[in-house]
Amino acid sequence: MLRRLILIVTTAILFSSSMTLAETKKPQPPDKFPPSPLEITTPDPLLPRLPKNKQPLTLEEQQNLEPALDALNQEATAKLQAGDQVAAFEIWNRELRLRRFLGSLAEVQALSRVGAIAWKQNDPQEVQYITQRLQAIQKQAQSQKKTAQTDLELWRSLAQAYQNVRSLKQAVEAYNQVLPVVREQKNATALVEMLKTIGELHLSWFDYRKAAPIYEELLSFATSQGERVNEVTYLQQLAEIYEQTSQPQQSLNVLNKLAGIYANENNLTKIPDLKLAIASNYESLAKKDPNLLLEAFKNYQEAYTTAWQLRQYVRAGEALQKLIALYRSQGQTDEALQASEILVQIQAQSVNFYGMMQAYDQIGQLYVERKEFPQALTAFQKGLELAQQLKHQEAYFTGQIKKISNANL
């Protein structure tokens, strides 16, 4: 009994001691991420001296350092060409650390160059290091007051560097710092190029709403200068933007301008597509204003007739399908039937047997709605003949025929 008691007490003491040790032992901190190689502060033998109190190198010292850095770039390029990517970026990182002693602009331009290489070589860690350094320079630039021209050149370089490492949102932010200065300079060519760059960056992020005012400004400029080719390009871009953002009224404004330009130039080949898009927008707007349905009908009809004249049978068929659906939604069965009969002819003209089969099915359904079963039966039988040739939907048409035949018994 005594031995058992001693054993229990001993066990309790050991357990208590282990708990105490466990409580007093501090958890080990997780391994830290390795520091960016661009932030290493070890003195470099290429530096003539270690700048004190953040004093920059003298102009003579910078001029002496620059050729050595260019040599590092060449050495890194040679290493990469030889297949030693790790060594190449070690050398480039050393170059980038030293470039900052030549000033922010020189450093950003070097970061931009190496960043483009890192992206091309699919080196995400290096891209991250460079992006972080660009962000630090940007933050510093925002806190300092510089002359407009110096500021412009630095922000341009920052924007390009961000583009090279695919930090597109930050590239836009940088360009937005430059844009007011470019506007003040009254340099139309530079302004247009910058707006185009910003617009393209917004579109690459699918940020259509921010892209819209940029392309509206570009359109206004092209129109005022009589630049017809650019005007059409920007109108087409805006049409896509407003379609993506579901803004039918703005889309209509743009599409009608395009249609007017093509009509004046007698470029009718593009009219059917435009009329289809215009009609679709009117149909959307008609949900709030039913009076606009007349415009939808009108533009679908114009799309069909123009496409037919141009022998664009696929487009003509598409326009008729839209027109038939609109007729049916308004309960205009007679008009829908007439359009469906024309659709059969168009599909035959374009040797689209599948389209013909679908058109006969549509005609059959419309006759069923009117309870004109003999005509419906004829339509489904013609559809079955095509289905048998295509070896597709035979059971469906057979079922429709059987259903009508049983109804007439």
MIZAMAR-671488 format. One record per atom (N, C-alpha, C): residue in one letter; x, y, z. Coordinates in steps of 0.05 Angstrom, whole numbers, plus 32768, in hexadecimal, padded with zeros to 4 digits. Layout:
% MIZAMAR-671488
AXYZ
...
END
This chain:
% MIZAMAR-671488
M80117FE88000
M800080008000
M801280198000
L802780198011
L8039802F8013
L804780337FF8
R8050801C7FEC
R805E801E7FD2
R804C802A7FBD
R803380237FBE
R8020802D7FAA
R801C804B7FAD
L801A80547FC7
L801780707FCC
L802F80807FC3
I804780767FC8
I806080837FBE
I806080867FA0
L805780717F93
L805680717F75
L804380867F6B
I802C80897F78
I8018809D7F6F
I802380B97F73
V802F80BE7F8B
V803A80D87F91
V805080E07F7D
T806280CC7F78
T807980D17F65
T806F80D87F4A
T805B80C97F41
T805080CE7F26
T804380EA7F25
A803580F17F3A
A8028810C7F3B
A803D81227F39
I8053811E7F48
I806981327F48
I807581357F2D
L807B811E7F20
L8087811F7F05
L8074812C7EF1
F805A81257EF3
F804781317EE1
F8045814F7EE4
S804581577EFF
S804381737F05
S805B81827EFB
S807381767EFE
S808C81837EF4
S808C81867ED6
S808281717EC8
S808181737EAB
S806E81887EA2
M8058818B7EB0
M804481A07EAA
M805081BC7EAE
T805F81BE7EC4
T806C81D87ECA
T808081DF7EB5
L809081CB7EAC
L80A381D07E97
L809681D87E7D
A807F81CA7E78
A807181D07E5F
A806681EC7E60
E805D81F57E78
E8051820F7E7A
E806682257E78
T807E82207E83
T809382357E84
T80A282367E6A
K80A1821F7E5A
K80B1821F7E41
K80A282307E2C
K80AF82457E22
K80A382577E0F
K80A2824A7DF3
P808C824E7DE4
P808B82427DC9
P80A0824F7DB7
Q80AB823F7DA6
Q80BF82497D94
Q80B282597D7E
P80BD82707D77
P80B182807D62
P80B482727D47
P80A082757D36
P80A282687D1B
P80B982737D0B
D80C382637CF9
D80D9826C7CE8
D80D082857CD9
K80E182997CD9
K80DA82B27CCA
K80E082AE7CAD
F80D182BD7C9D
F80D782BC7C80
F80F382C97C7C
P810282BE7C69
P811C82CA7C64
P811982E77C5B
P812B82F87C64
P812983157C5D
P812D83197C3F
S8122832E7C35
S812583347C18
S814383397C12
P814E832D7BFE
P816A83337BF7
P816F83507BEF
L8159835E7BE9
L815C837A7BE2
L8160838C7BFB
E815B83807C12
E815D83907C2B
E817683897C3C
I818883797C31
I81A183727C3F
I81B2838B7C42
T81BC838F7C5A
T81CB83A87C60
T81E983A47C63
T81F2838C7C5E
T820F83867C60
T821F83997C4D
P823483A67C56
P824383B77C45
P824D83A97C2C
D824C83B67C15
D825483A97BFC
D826F83B67BF3
P828283A57BEA
P829C83B07BE3
P829B83C37BCB
L828583C37BBC
L828383D67BA6
L827D83F27BAF
L827383F57BC8
L826D840F7BD2
L8287841D7BDB
P828B84357BD2
P82A484447BDA
P82A484497BF8
R828C844C7C04
R828A84507C21
R826D844A7C28
L826884457C41
L824D84417C4A
L8240845C7C50
P822C84647C41
P8220847F7C46
P821684817C63
K821E84977C70
K8215849B7C8C
K81FE84AF7C8C
N81ED84AB7CA0
N81D784BD7CA4
N81C684C07C8B
K81C484AA7C7B
K81B484A97C63
K81BD84BE7C4E
Q81D684C77C51
Q81E084DA7C3D
Q81E684CB7C23
P81DD84D57C0C
P81E284C67BF3
P81FF84C87BEB
L820684B77BD8
L822184B87BCD
L822484D27BBD
T823D84DB7BBC
T824284F27BAB
T823E84EB7B8E
L823C84FF7B7D
L823884FA7B61
L824F84EA7B55
E826784F17B5E
E827F84E27B54
E827E84C57B5C
E827684C07B75
E827484A57B7F
E825E84957B70
Q824884A27B6A
Q823384957B5A
Q823D848E7B3E
Q824B84A07B32
Q8256849C7B17
Q826A84857B16
N827984827B2C
N828C846C7B2E
N827E84517B33
L826884527B42
L825A843A7B49
L8249842E7B31
E823E84407B21
E822C84377B0C
E823884237AF9
P825084267AEE
P825B84127ADC
P825E83F77AE9
A826483F67B03
A826783DD7B11
A824C83CE7B13
L823783DE7B16
L821C83D27B17
L821383C87AFC
D821A83D77AE7
D821483CD7ACC
D822383B37AC7
A823B83B17AD1
A824A83987ACE
A823D83817ADD
L823183867AF4
L822283727B03
L820A83687AF3
N81FD837B7AE6
N81E683747AD5
N81EE83617ABF
Q820483687AB2
Q820E83577A9C
Q8216833B7AA6
E8223833B7ABE
E822B83217AC9
E821283107AD0
A81FE831C7ADB
A81E5830D7AE2
A81D783037AC8
T81D783147AB3
T81CB830B7A9A
T81DA82F37A8F
A81F482F37A90
A820482DD7A87
A81FE82C37A97
K81FB82C67AB1
K81F482AF7AC2
K81D982A37ABA
L81C682B57AB5
L81AC82AB7AAD
L81AC829D7A93
Q81BB82A87A80
Q81BE829C7A66
Q81CB82817A68
A81DD827E7A7B
A81EB82647A80
A81DA82507A8F
G81C282597A97
G81B082467AA5
G81B182477AC3
D81C182597ACF
D81C4825B7AEC
D81B282727AF6
Q8198826D7AF8
Q818582827B00
Q818A828B7B1D
V819082797B2F
V819482807B4B
V81AB82947B4E
A81C1828E7B41
A81D982A07B43
A81D382BA7B35
A81C482B97B1F
A81BD82D27B11
A81AE82E57B22
F819982DB7B30
F818A82ED7B41
F819882F67B5A
E81AB82E67B64
E81BC82EF7B7A
E81CC83077B72
I81D683067B59
I81E6831D7B50
I81D483357B4B
W81BD83307B3E
W81AA83467B39
W81A183537B54
N819C83437B68
N8194834E7B82
N81AA83607B8E
R81C283577B8A
R81D883687B94
R81D883837B85
E81D583817B6A
E81D483997B5A
E81BD83AC7B63
L81A683A07B69
L818E83B07B71
L819383BD7B8C
R81A083AE7B9E
R81A683BA7BB8
R81B883D37BB5
L81CA83D27BA3
L81DD83E87B9F
L81D183FE7B8E
R81BD83F87B7D
R81B1840C7B6B
R81A384227B7C
R819A841A7B94
R818B842F7BA3
R819E84467BAB
F81B884417BAB
F81CB84577BB1
F81CD846B7B9A
L81C184647B83
L81C184767B6C
L81A884877B6A
G819684837B7D
G817D84927B7E
G816584817B77
S814D848B7B7E
S8135847B7B7B
S812F84747B5D
L813384887B4B
L812D84837B2F
L813E846D7B24
A8158846E7B29
A816A84597B1F
A8163843E7B2A
E815C843E7B44
E815484247B51
E813B84197B45
V8127842A7B41
V810D84207B36
V811184157B1A
Q812184237B0A
Q812584197AEF
Q813383FE7AEF
A814683FA7B02
A815383E07B04
A814083CB7B0E
L812F83D27B22
L811B83BF7B2C
L810883B77B16
S810183CA7B05
S80EF83C57AEF
S80FC83B07ADC
R811583B47AD6
R812383A27AC3
R812583867ACE
V812E83847AE7
V813183697AF3
V8116835D7AF9
G8102836D7B00
G80E883637B04
G80DC83557AEC
A80E083627AD5
A80D683567ABC
A80E3833B7AB7
I80FD83397ABD
I810C831F7ABA
I8101830A7ACD
A80FD83137AE6
A80F383007AFB
A80D782F57AF3
W80C683077AE8
W80AC82FD7AE0
W80AE82E97AC9
K80BF82F07AB6
K80C382DE7A9F
K80CE82C37AA7
Q80E082C47ABB
Q80EC82AB7AC5
Q80DB829C7AD9
N80C382A77ADE
N80B0829A7AF0
N80BC82977B0C
D80C782AD7B17
D80D382AD7B32
D80C282BE7B44
P80AD82B37B50
P809A82C37B60
P80A782D07B78
Q80BA82C27B85
Q80C782CE7B9C
Q80D682E77B95
E80E582E67B7F
E80F482FE7B77
E80E083147B6F
V80CB830D7B62
V80B683217B5B
V80AB832E7B74
Q80A7831E7B89
Q809D83297BA2
Q80B1833C7BAF
Y80CB83357BAF
Y80DF83467BBA
Y80DF83617BAC
I80DE83607B92
I80DF83797B82
I80C6838A7B86
T80AF837C7B87
T8096838B7B8C
T809683997BA7
Q80A0838B7BBB
Q80A283977BD6
Q80B483B07BD6
R80CA83AE7BC8
R80DC83C57BC6
R80CF83DC7BB7
L80C183D67BA2
L80B383EB7B93
L809F83F97BA5
Q809183EA7BB5
Q807D83F57BC7
Q808A84087BDB
A80A184007BE5
A80B084117BF8
A80B8842B7BEB
I80C2842A7BD2
I80CA84427BC4
I80B184547BBF
Q809B84477BB8
Q808284567BB3
Q807A84657BCC
K807A84577BE2
K807284647BFB
K8084847C7C02
Q809E84787BFD
Q80B1848E7C02
Q80AC84A57BEF
A80A6849F7BD6
A80A184B47BC2
A808884C47BC9
Q807484B77BD4
Q805B84C47BDC
Q805F84D77BF3
S807384D27C03
S807884E27C1B
S808B84F97C16
Q809784FA7BFE
Q80AA850F7BF7
Q809F85227BE2
K80A8853A7BE3
K80A0854D7BCE
K80B785507BBA
K80B0854C7BA1
K80C5854E7B8C
K80BB85607B76
T80CC85687B65
T80C485787B4E
T80B285677B3C
A80A185747B2D
A808E85667B1D
A809B85537B09
Q80B1855C7AFD
Q80BE854C7AE8
Q80CB85337AF4
T80D985377B0B
T80E685217B18
T80D1850D7B22
D80BC85187B2D
D80A685077B37
D809984F77B20
L809685047B09
L808A84F77AF2
L809A84E07AE9
E80B484E47AE6
E80C684CF7ADC
E80C784B77AF0
L80C884BD7B09
L80C884A77B1D
L80AE84977B1D
W809884A57B1C
W807E84977B1D
W807984877B03
R808284927AED
R808084837AD4
R809084697AD6
S80A8846B7AE1
S80B984537AE4
S80AD843F7AF8
L80A1844A7B0D
L809484387B21
L807D84297B14
A806D84387B04
A8056842C7AF6
A805F84157AE4
Q8074841B7AD4
Q807E84077AC2
Q808A83EF7AD1
A809783F47AE7
A80A283DE7AF7
A808C83CC7B02
Y807783D97B0C
Y806083C97B15
Y805483B87AFF
Q805383C47AE7
Q804883B47AD1
Q805A839C7ACB
N807483A07ACD
N8087838A7AC7
N808483737ADB
V807C83797AF4
V807983637B07
V805B835C7B0B
R804A83677AF8
R802E83617AF7
R801E836A7B10
S8028837F7B1D
S8018838B7B33
S800883A17B26
L7FF383997B17
L7FE583AC7B05
L7FD583C17B15
K7FCA83B97B2B
K7FBA83CD7B3B
K7FCD83E37B44
Q7FE583DC7B4D
Q7FF883F07B57
Q800384007B3F
A800583F47B28
A800D84037B10
A7FFA84197B0A
V7FE084137B0C
V7FCB84287B08
V7FCE843E7B1C
E7FD384377B35
E7FD6844C7B4A
E7FEE845E7B43
A800384527B39
A801A84627B32
A801484747B1A
Y800784697B06
Y8000847A7AEF
Y7FED84917AF6
N7FDC848C7B0A
N7FC984A17B13
N7FD884B87B20
Q7FF084B27B2A
Q800184C87B35
Q800C84D97B1E
V801184CC7B08
V801D84D97AF1
V800984E97AE0
L7FF084DE7ADF
L7FDC84E97ACD
L7FD785077AD1
P7FD485127AE9
P7FCF852F7AEC
P7FE685407AE0
V7FFE85367AE4
V801685457AD9
V801585457ABB
V800E852E7AAE
V800C852D7A91
V7FF6853F7A87
R7FE085407A95
R7FCB85527A8D
R7FD4856F7A8D
E7FE385777AA2
E7FED85927AA4
E800085997A8D
Q800E85867A83
Q8022858B7A6F
Q801685907A53
K7FFB858A7A50
K7FED858F7A37
K7FF9857F7A20
N800585687A26
N801085577A11
N7FFC85427A0A
A7FED854779F4
A7FD7853679ED
A7FDF851979E7
T7FF5851679D9
T7FFF84FB79D2
T800684EB79EC
A801484F879FE
A801C84EA7A17
A800384E47A28
L7FF084F67A28
L7FD784F17A37
L7FC884DA7A2C
V7FC584D87A12
V7FB684C27A06
V7FC484A87A0C
E7FDE84A77A09
E7FED848E7A0E
E7FEA84857A2B
M7FEA84987A3D
M7FE784917A5A
M7FCB84877A5F
L7FB784957A54
L7F9B848C7A58
L7F9784707A4D
K7FA3846A7A36
K7FA084507A2A
K7FAD843B7A3C
T7FC484417A47
T7FD2842F7A59
T7FC184297A72
I7FB6843E7A7E
I7FA5843B7A96
I7F8C842B7A8F
G7F8084317A78
G7F6884237A70
G7F6D84057A6C
E7F8383FF7A5F
E7F8A83E37A5A
E7F9083D47A75
L7F9C83E27A88
L7FA183D67AA2
L7F8783D07AB1
H7F7483E27AAF
H7F5A83DE7ABC
H7F4C83C57AAF
L7F4E83C37A95
L7F4183AD7A87
L7F4F83937A8E
S7F6983937A91
S7F78837B7A98
S7F6F83707AB3
W7F6583827AC4
W7F5A837A7ADE
W7F3C83767ADD
F7F3083787AC5
F7F1383767AC1
F7F04838B7AD1
D7F1283A27AD6
D7F0583B87AE4
D7EF883CB7AD0
Y7EE283C27AC5
Y7ED583D07AAF
Y7ECB83EB7AB7
R7EC183EE7AD0
R7EB584077AD8
R7ECB841D7ADA
K7EE384167AE2
K7EF8842A7AE3
K7F0384307AC7
A7F01841C7AB5
A7F0A841F7A9A
A7EF884317A8A
A7EDE84317A90
A7ECA84407A80
A7ED1845E7A7D
P7ED6846D7A93
P7EDB848A7A8F
P7EF5848F7A80
I7F08847D7A82
I7F2284807A74
I7F1C847F7A56
Y7F0D846A7A4D
Y7F0784687A30
Y7EF4847C7A26
E7EE284877A38
E7ED1849D7A30
E7EE284B67A2A
E7EF684BA7A3A
E7F0884D17A35
E7F1884CD7A1C
L7F2184B57A17
L7F3084AF79FE
L7F1E84B379E6
L7F0484AA79E9
L7EF184AD79D3
L7EEC84CB79CD
S7EE984DA79E2
S7EE484F779DF
S7EFB850579D0
F7F1384FD79D8
F7F2B850979CB
F7F2C850179AE
A7F2884E779A8
A7F2A84DD798C
A7F1484EA797B
T7EFC84EE7986
T7EE684FB7977
T7EED85187971
S7EF785267985
S7EFE85437981
S7F148547796D
Q7F268533796B
Q7F3D85357958
Q7F368528793D
G7F1E851D793A
G7F1785117920
G7F2684F8791A
E7F2F84EA792F
E7F3E84D1792B
E7F2A84BA792A
R7F2084B47912
R7F0A84A1790E
R7F1284857917
V7F2A847C7910
V7F3384617917
V7F33845D7935
N7F3F84717943
N7F40846F7961
N7F248472796D
E7F1484827961
E7EF88486796A
E7EE9846B796A
V7EEC845D7954
V7EDF84437951
V7EEA842F7966
T7F04842F7969
T7F11841D797C
T7F0784227999
Y7F05843B79A1
Y7EFC844179BC
Y7EDE843B79BF
L7ECE844079AA
L7EB2843979AB
L7EAE841B79AF
Q7EBE840C79A0
Q7EBC83EE79A3
Q7EC483E579BF
Q7ED883F279CA
Q7EE183EB79E5
Q7ECC83F279F9
L7EBF840A79F6
L7EAA84127A09
L7E9284007A06
A7E8C83F779EE
A7E7583E579EB
A7E7983CC79FB
E7E9183C179FA
E7E9883A97A0A
E7E9683AF7A28
I7EA183C77A30
I7EA183CE7A4C
I7E8483D07A57
Y7E7383DE7A48
Y7E5883E27A51
Y7E4783C87A51
E7E4E83B77A3E
E7E41839C7A3E
E7E49838D7A57
Q7E63838D7A5E
Q7E6C837E7A75
Q7E6183897A8F
T7E5B83A37A90
T7E5183B07AA8
T7E3383B37AA8
S7E2683A77A94
S7E0883A77A92
S7DFD83C37A94
Q7E0783D47A83
Q7DFD83F07A81
Q7DF183F47A65
P7DD883EB7A61
P7DCD83EB7A46
P7DCA84077A39
Q7DC4841B7A4A
Q7DC084367A3E
Q7DDB84417A33
Q7DF0843E7A44
Q7E0B84477A3B
Q7E1484377A22
S7E0E841D7A23
S7E15840B7A0D
S7E06841479F3
L7DED841C79F6
L7DDE842579DF
L7DEA843E79D3
N7DF2845179E4
N7DFE846A79DA
N7E17846479C9
V7E27845179D2
V7E40844A79C4
V7E39843B79AA
L7E28842779AC
L7E2184167995
L7E148426797E
N7E0384397986
N7DF6844A7971
N7E0A845C7963
K7E1E84667972
K7E3384757965
K7E4384647952
L7E49844C795A
L7E58843A7948
L7E488434792F
A7E2E842E7933
A7E1D8428791C
A7E1C843F7909
G7E1A84587914
G7E1A84707902
G7E34847278F2
I7E4A846D78FF
I7E64846F78F1
I7E66845B78DB
Y7E5E844278E1
Y7E5F842C78CC
Y7E4C843278B5
A7E35843D78BC
A7E21844378A6
A7E2C84597894
N7E38846E78A1
N7E4384847891
N7E5A847B787F
E7E6984677888
E7E80845C7879
E7E7784467866
N7E5D84407866
N7E51842A7856
N7E5F840F785D
N7E67840C7876
N7E7383F47880
N7E5D83E3788D
L7E4C83D6787C
L7E3483C97886
L7E3A83AE7893
T7E5183A3788E
T7E5683877899
T7E54838678B7
K7E5A839C78C5
K7E59839C78E2
K7E3E83A478ED
I7E2B83AC78DC
I7E1183B678E5
I7E0183A078F3
P7DFF838878E8
P7DEE837378F5
P7DF5836E7912
D7E0F836B7917
D7E1883667933
D7E10837E7945
L7E148396793B
L7E0E83AE794B
L7DF083AF7950
K7DE083AA793C
K7DC383AB793F
K7DB983967953
L7DC5837F7952
L7DBE836A7966
L7DC483747982
A7DDB83807986
A7DE2838A79A1
A7DD083A179A9
I7DCA83B37996
I7DB883CA799C
I7D9D83BF79A5
A7D9283AC7995
A7D7883A1799C
A7D78839479B7
S7D8D838679BD
S7D8F837879D7
S7D8E838C79EE
N7D9C83A379EB
N7D9C83B879FF
N7D8083C57A02
Y7D7383C979EC
Y7D5783D479EE
Y7D4583C079FC
E7D4983A779F7
E7D3983927A04
E7D3D83937A22
S7D5683977A2B
S7D5C83997A48
S7D4F83B27A54
L7D5183C87A46
L7D4583E17A50
L7D2683E07A50
A7D1B83D07A3E
A7CFE83CD7A3C
A7CF183C17A55
K7D0283B47A65
K7CF783A87A7E
K7CED83BE7A91
K7CF883D67A8E
K7CEF83ED7A9E
K7CDD83FF7A8D
D7CE384007A73
D7CD384117A62
D7CCA84017A4A
P7CB283F47A4B
P7CA883E27A36
P7CA683F07A1A
N7CA5840A7A19
N7CA384187A00
N7CBC841379EF
L7CD2840C79FC
L7CEB840879ED
L7CEC83ED79DF
L7CD883DC79E3
L7CD783C379D4
L7CD583C879B6
L7CC883DD79AE
L7CC683E47992
L7CE183E77985
E7CF483F47994
E7D0F83F8798B
E7D1E83DD7989
A7D1883CB799C
A7D2483B1799B
A7D1B83A27982
F7D0183A2797D
F7CF683957965
F7D0383A0794C
K7D0483BB794B
K7D0F83C97933
K7D2C83C1792E
N7D3C83C07943
N7D5883BA793F
N7D5D839D7939
Y7D4E838A7944
Y7D50836E793C
Y7D49836A791F
Q7D3483787916
Q7D2C837778FA
Q7D42838278E7
E7D4D839878EF
E7D6383A478DF
E7D7C839278DF
A7D81838578F5
A7D98837278F6
A7D93835B78E3
Y7D7A835178E2
Y7D73833B78D0
Y7D75834378B3
T7D68835978AC
T7D6783617890
T7D8383687885
T7D9383767895
T7DAE837D788C
T7DBF83647889
A7DBD8352789C
A7DCC8339789B
A7DC483287883
W7DAA8328787D
W7DA083197865
W7DAB8325784C
Q7DAB833F784A
Q7DB6834D7832
Q7DD48347782E
L7DE283457845
L7DFF83407844
L7E0583227842
R7DF083127842
R7DF382F47841
R7E0182EA785A
Q7DFE82F87870
Q7E0882EF788A
Q7DF182DF7897
Y7DEE82C6788D
Y7DD782B67894
Y7DD782AE78B2
V7DEE82AA78BD
V7DF082A378DA
V7DE582BB78EA
R7DEE82D378E4
R7DE582EA78F2
R7DC782EF78EE
A7DBE82EB78D5
A7DA282EE78CF
A7D9182DB78DF
G7D9A82C278E2
G7D8C82AE78F2
G7D8C82B6790F
E7DA282C07919
E7DA482C87935
E7D9082DF793A
A7D8E82F27928
A7D7C8309792B
A7D5F82FF792B
L7D5982EC791A
L7D3D82E27919
L7D3682D37932
Q7D4A82C3793D
Q7D4582B57956
Q7D3E82C8796C
K7D4D82DE796E
K7D4782F27982
K7D2C82FF797E
L7D2683047964
L7D0C8310795E
L7CF582FE7965
I7CF882E4795F
I7CE382D17965
I7CDE82CF7983
A7CF482CE7992
A7CF282CD79AF
A7CE382E579BA
L7CE982FD79AE
L7CDC831579B7
L7CBE831579AF
Y7CB8830C7997
Y7C9C8309798F
Y7C8D82F779A2
R7C9982E079A9
R7C8B82CD79BA
R7C8782D879D6
S7C9B82E879E0
S7C9882F379FB
S7C81830779FC
Q7C7A831379E5
Q7C64832679E3
Q7C4A831A79DA
G7C4A82FF79D7
G7C3282F279CE
G7C2B82F679B1
Q7C3E82FE79A1
Q7C3A83037984
Q7C4082E97974
T7C2F82D67976
T7C3482BB796A
T7C3582BD794C
D7C2382CC793F
D7C2382CE7922
D7C3E82D87918
E7C4882ED7924
E7C6282F8791B
E7C7882E47920
A7C7782D67937
A7C8B82C2793E
A7C8B82AC7929
L7C7482A47920
L7C72828E790C
L7C7E829878F1
Q7C7782B078E9
Q7C8282BA78D0
Q7CA082BB78D1
A7CAB82C578E7
A7CC882C778EA
A7CD482AB78EA
S7CC7829878F6
S7CD1827C78F8
S7CD3827078DC
E7CBE827578CB
E7CBF826B78B0
E7CD6827678A0
I7CDB829078A5
I7CF2829C7897
I7D0C829078A2
L7D0D828A78BC
L7D25827F78C8
L7D2C826478BB
V7D17825478B4
V7D1C823A78A7
V7D2B823F788D
Q7D238253787E
Q7D2F82597864
Q7D4C82627868
I7D518273787C
I7D6C827C7881
I7D7E82657889
Q7D758254789A
Q7D85823D78A3
Q7D8A822B788B
A7D7782287879
A7D7C82187861
A7D908225784F
Q7D8F8240784D
Q7DA2824E783D
Q7DBF824B7847
S7DC182497861
S7DDC8246786D
S7DE382287872
V7DD282167867
V7DD681F97869
V7DD981F17887
N7DC981FD7898
N7DCA81F778B5
N7DB281E578BB
F7DB681CB78B8
F7DA081B878BC
F7D9781B778D9
Y7DAA81BA78EB
Y7DA381BB7907
Y7D9181D3790D
G7D9981EA7902
G7D8882027905
G7D6D81FF78F9
M7D6B81F178E2
M7D5181EC78D6
M7D4081DB78E8
M7D4C81C678F3
M7D3D81B47905
M7D3281C4791D
Q7D4281D57928
Q7D3981E5793F
Q7D2281F87937
A7D258203791E
A7D1082167915
A7CF582077911
Y7CF681EF7906
Y7CDD81DF7903
Y7CD181D8791F
D7CE381D37932
D7CD981CD794D
D7CCA81E67958
Q7CD681FD7953
Q7CCA8216795D
Q7CAF821B794F
I7CAE82167935
I7C9582197926
I7C8082067932
G7C8881ED7936
G7C7581DA7942
G7C6A81E3795C
Q7C7C81EE796E
Q7C7381F77988
Q7C60820E7986
L7C6582207973
L7C538237796F
L7C37822E7966
Y7C37821B7954
Y7C1D8211794A
Y7C0E82037960
V7C1D81F57972
V7C1081E87989
V7C0381FC799B
E7C118213799F
E7C06822879AF
E7BEC823379A3
R7BEA82337989
R7BD2823C797B
R7BBD82267978
K7BC5820E7981
K7BB381F6797F
K7BAD81EF7961
E7BC081F67950
E7BBE81EE7934
E7BD081D67930
F7BC581BF7938
F7BD481A6793A
F7BDE819B791F
P7BCE819C7909
P7BD8819278EF
P7BF181A078E6
Q7BF181BB78E9
Q7C0981CA78E2
Q7C2181C378F4
A7C1A81BF790E
A7C2F81B87921
A7C3B819D791A
L7C29818A7912
L7C32816F790B
L7C45817078F3
T7C3E818078DF
T7C4F818378C7
T7C6A818E78CE
A7C6B81A278E0
A7C8581AD78E8
A7C96819978F7
F7C8A818A7909
F7C9981767918
F7CA3815F7906
Q7C93815878F2
Q7C9C814378DF
Q7CB4814C78CF
K7CB4816578C6
K7CCB817078B8
K7CE3817178CB
G7CDE817878E4
G7CF4817778F7
G7CFF815B78FC
L7CED814778FB
L7CF6812C78FF
L7D07812378E8
E7D01812B78D0
E7D10812378B8
E7D2D812D78BB
L7D30814678C4
L7D4A815178C8
L7D59814378E0
A7D4A813D78F5
A7D558130790C
A7D6081147905
Q7D52810678F3
Q7D5B80EC78EA
Q7D7580EE78D9
Q7D77810378C9
Q7D8F810878BA
Q7DA7810E78CC
L7DA1811E78E1
L7DB6812678F4
L7DBB8111790A
K7DA880FE790C
K7DA980EA7922
K7DAA80F8793C
H7D97810B793F
H7D97811B7958
H7D7A8123795D
Q7D7181207976
Q7D5681277980
Q7D4081197971
E7D4581017966
E7D3080F27959
E7D1980EB796C
A7D2180E27984
A7D0D80DA7998
A7CFB80F2799F
Y7D06810A79A1
Y7CF7812279A8
Y7CE181277993
F7CE98128797A
F7CD5812E7965
F7CC181187962
T7CCA80FF7965
T7CB780E87965
T7CA280EB797B
G7CAC80F47992
G7C9A80F879A9
G7C86810E79A4
Q7C8F81247997
Q7C7D813A7991
Q7C678132797D
I7C6F81237969
I7C5C81197955
I7C4881077962
K7C5180F57973
K7C3F80E27980
K7C2C80F07992
K7C35810579A0
K7C24811479B2
K7C0D812279A3
I7C14812E798C
I7C00813C797C
I7BEC8128796F
S7BF781127966
S7BE680FE7959
S7BD280F3796D
N7BDB80ED7985
N7BC980E3799A
N7BB480F879A2
A7BBC811179A1
A7BA9812779A9
A7B9281297994
N7B988121797B
N7B8481247966
N7B72810B7963
L7B7880F67972
L7B6880DE7970
L7B4C80E2797C
END
